[in-house]
Amino acid sequence: MRSRCQKCDACFCPIPLCARMCALLTPAPFDCTETGFPMKVIEGNIAAPEARVAIVVARFNSFINESLVDGAVDVLKRQGQVQDSNLTLVRVPGAVEIPLAIKKLAKSGQYDAIVALGTVIRGGTYHFDLVANENSKGMAQVMMEYEIPVAFGVLTTENIEQAIERAGTKAGNKGAEAALSALEMINVLKQLDV
């Protein structure tokens, strides 16, 4: 169960990204100085109205990826309050091309975060492993080199049913989740730059 300090609002919770679930899970507040946890806590919120965000999406498996884009854009605009003029959508052929597009966007210095969206479905060959591994490795490299949040919203699934579930049906929308991560990281990095 989640707990918050009534003095410093620090969160002590085993649930990842729990800040979004605060209202549902928060019991009565306590004083963290009484529990031995007096510390500075840095966590980002999701409102970032001035943020400049790029979304890079693969065209391959577009019938799934368009749902991811819809989820990401909805979160960025409604919850993040990002203006249309601060959003850029870049379409690339497939997941392998995503890291290069992300690198060019990061290098430009025009964006506060990048959301990567795509779908890689396991087939009968080793191709899935190559694409999935190189894709995530390339994105992590760009994130570290340019110190810009790159939110990973590329589905890597065993079959098409799993991909559809993660694009807005049974398992939520991973595009929306990636956008939430990007917004939160924008605000975390602002606090770390002080």
N, C-alpha and C positions, 0 to 999 in steps of 0.2 A: 504494500500500500504506500502511496506517495505521501510525503510530509514536507511542509514548508516552514521555514523559520519566520516568526512574526516580526523580527527585527530587520533581518537582511534579505528576506524573501528567497533565501537559498533553497534549492530543491535537492532532496535526497530520495532518489527513486530508482528502482531497477528497470523501469520501463524506458526504452530508447525514445528519444524525441517526445518526452512526456509533456513538455510545455504546452503542447496543443491539447492535451487532455486534462489540464489543471482543474477546470471546473467540475469535471466528473469524478476525479479521484482524490481530491485534496481533503484530508480530515482536518480537524481543528489545528491551527498553527501552534508551533512551539518555539522556544528560544534556543537557537543552535549553540549559544555560548554555554548553555547548561548541559549540552550533550557532548561537548568536546570537539565540535566542528566549527569553530569560529574561523571562517575563511572568506576570501573574496570569491564570488561566483560570477563567471562571465557566461551568459547565455543570450542568444539572439532572439528577437521576436520576429514575426513574419511581415510586418508592415514595412514597406520600403518604397514609398511613392516616387522617389526620385531615381530609383535604380534603373540602370540600363542593362537589359537582359537579352541575350541571344539564345535562340533555340535552334539546335542543329538536329535534323531528322533525316533518317534514311528513307528513300522511296521504296526500296525492296520491302515487301510485306506491308505495303501502304494501307491496306484495309484494316490492319491492326494499328499501325503507327499513327494514323490520323486521329484515332481515339486518344492516344497518348498526348498528341499535340493539343487536342481539345481540352483535356484535363489540365495540362500544364498552363495553357493560356487562361483558362478559367480561374485557376488558383492565383496566378500572377496578377490578374486584373482585379478580381473580387477580394481576395484576402491580402495580397501584397500591395494593392492599390497602385500598381505600376501602370503608367500611362501608355496608351497605344503607340504614341510616338517614340517611346523608349523600348519598344519590343522589335526584335528583328528575327525573322524566320529564314533559316538557310536549309535548303533541301539538297541532299547529296545522294548519289546512286545507292550506296549500301552502307552497312555498319563499318566496313573496313575503311571507308573514306571519312568517317566522322572525326577521328583524331586530327587529321590534317586540317580540316575546316575549323576545328576548335583552336588549333594552334595559330592559324592566321587571325582569327577573331581575338584571341588573347593577346597576340603580339601587337594588334592595332591599338590597344589601350583604351578602346571606346566602350568597353563593357565591364560591369561590376560582377557579373556571373554568366555562366553558360550552362544551358540544360541540354544534355545529349539524349536523344530518343531514337529507338530502333528496336528491331526484333530479330533475334537469331534463334532459329529452331533446329534442334539436333536432327540430323539426317542419318544416313547409313554410312557416312564417311568421316574421316578425320577433319574435314573442313570446318565443322562446328567449333571444335576446340581451337583451331587456329584463329578463326575470326573472333570468337569470344575472348580469348586470351590477349590477342594483339589489340583489340578494341579497348579493353579495360586498362591494359598497360599504357597505351598511348594517351588515354585521357588522364591517368594519374601523373604521367610525365609532364603533360602540359600544365596541370594544376600546380605541381611543385615548382616548375621552372618559372611560371609567370605569376605565381601567388594569386590566382583567381579561382573562385569556386567553380568547379565543373561537376554538376550534378548528374549522376549516372542513372539514366532512365532507359537503359537498353535491356530489353527482356532477353534472357537466355533460358529457353525452355526445352523440355523434352519433346513436346508436341504442340500442335496448333491450338488444341483445347486449352492448355495451360496459358498460352499467350493471350488468347481471347479473354480468359478469366482475369488476367492481370491488366487488361486494357480497359477496365471499366465495368466488368460484370461481378462475378463472385468474389474476387480477390482485390477489389478496389481498383484504382487507376494509378499505375506506377509513374505515369507522366505527371500527374498531380503531386505525387509524393516527391518526385525529383524537384519539381518547382518549389515546394515547401522547403526542401533542404537548401536549395540555392538561396532563397530569401533569408532563411535563418543564418546561413554562413556569411552573407553580405553584412549582416548586422553584427555577427560575432567578430569578423575581421576588422570592422570599424572600431570596435572596442579594444582589440588587440593592438591596433596601430597607435594608440594614444601614448 
